[in-house]
């Protein structure tokens, strides 16, 4: 199944663009997306926390994705 990954902040720098398409097996979870991202873009491993939202809703790692879902990478935020 195909999903679109939208990136912000440092995540956008890591994937070198605003978005990337991923092709995943049926029944793939958010955890699978994280594993694939780390495999394809090892710099993700150095992020202390990375939240993902699916179709504008925060979800847990065990959330099962559906065809054409939009997954947003929300990197840690710092500042004062």
C-alpha positions as CSV (number, residue, x, y, z in Angstrom):
1,X,0.0,0.0,0.0
2,X,1.1,3.5,-0.6
3,X,1.3,6.3,2.0
4,X,2.7,9.8,1.9
5,X,5.1,11.0,4.6
6,X,5.1,14.7,5.2
7,X,8.0,16.1,7.2
8,X,8.6,19.3,9.3
9,X,11.6,20.8,11.0
10,X,14.7,18.6,11.2
11,X,12.8,15.7,9.7
12,X,12.4,17.7,6.5
13,X,16.2,18.2,6.5
14,X,16.8,14.5,7.0
15,X,14.6,13.3,4.1
16,X,15.9,16.3,2.0
17,X,12.5,17.4,1.1
18,X,9.0,18.1,2.3
19,X,7.6,14.7,1.5
20,X,8.4,11.2,0.5
21,X,6.2,8.3,-0.6
22,X,6.4,4.9,1.1
23,X,5.2,1.5,-0.1
24,X,4.3,-0.7,2.8
25,X,2.8,-4.1,3.3
26,X,-0.9,-4.4,4.1
27,X,-1.3,-4.2,7.9
28,X,1.8,-2.1,8.4
29,X,1.8,0.0,11.6
30,X,3.3,3.3,12.6
31,X,6.1,1.4,14.2
32,X,6.9,-0.2,10.8
33,X,7.1,3.3,9.3
34,X,9.6,4.4,12.0
35,X,11.7,1.3,11.4
36,X,11.7,1.9,7.6
37,X,12.6,5.6,8.1
38,X,15.6,4.6,10.3
39,X,16.7,2.1,7.7
40,X,16.4,4.5,4.8
41,X,17.5,7.6,6.7
42,X,19.8,6.6,9.6
43,X,19.8,10.2,11.0
44,X,16.3,9.5,12.4
45,X,17.9,7.2,15.0
46,X,19.5,10.2,16.7
47,X,16.2,12.0,17.4
48,X,15.3,11.7,21.0
49,X,11.6,11.6,20.2
50,X,9.6,11.6,16.9
51,X,5.9,11.8,16.9
52,X,3.7,10.7,14.0
53,X,0.3,11.9,13.1
54,X,-1.9,10.1,10.6
55,X,-4.5,12.1,8.8
56,X,-4.1,15.0,11.2
57,X,-4.5,12.8,14.4
58,X,-1.7,11.8,16.7
59,X,-1.5,8.0,16.9
60,X,0.4,5.3,18.8
61,X,3.1,3.1,17.4
62,X,0.6,0.2,17.0
63,X,-1.8,2.1,14.8
64,X,-2.5,0.2,11.6
65,X,-2.2,2.2,8.5
66,X,-4.5,2.3,5.5
67,X,-3.9,2.8,1.8
68,X,-3.3,6.5,1.0
69,X,-2.9,7.6,4.6
70,X,-1.0,10.8,5.1
71,X,1.7,10.4,7.8
72,X,3.2,13.6,9.3
73,X,6.6,13.5,11.0
74,X,6.7,15.8,14.0
75,X,10.2,16.1,15.3
76,X,11.1,17.2,18.9
77,X,10.8,21.0,19.4
78,X,13.2,23.0,21.4
79,X,13.7,26.7,22.2
80,X,12.7,29.2,24.7
